């Protein structure tokens, strides 16, 4: 895989798999490109949330807006420039605040194939 510069304008946004909320993701690098990680952007509508058991290690960088991520034991809120790490196996609820949010993410391994394993 060659070096690439990636922007949100390059992403084809799709509804996050398995949910009906106003949450969209767009992978820019994934298993189809030969790299070891998935890299992309996420767009969260106002007050949208999802609960998921992480199939991969996920690093989410908040670019705009605010998100809260909670587990049975804790909760963190992240805004622009802040990063949330969600380890594989952890059950998390991710909730956008009233302004919604735009994020960038990196997962290891590829999240799309991890759910199939």
Phi, psi and omega in degrees: 000136180270157175301142179217147170262131185239138175229162179298334177294339178280343186279136170264108187279133178229151177302135180304132186304137173080012180218160183248003182288170178277065182228124185231146178232154176218105178286136175250333174224130175204197185302336180289344184256357175087359177277167182274355185230164170256135179230134179191191180239153175232144176235124184246124175289165180304132174059024178272151179211160171212152176241133185207144169270121188294122177273349183220168167281127187234129174247121182243125179252122179278124179262321179216151177078201181217145175227146169247137178237125182232152172235184176297336188252342185200170175214141174231149174242135183232141177238190184309130179086357180259153186238138174241128176257128179238108185285153176307137178093343180281134174269123184233150167245123179252126183231128175278147176278177186305334180275357185074190181200152169239133183230162165242151181218154172225129177237152173222129347288202181297125183294327184293321181274338181294323179292339180273344185284000000 
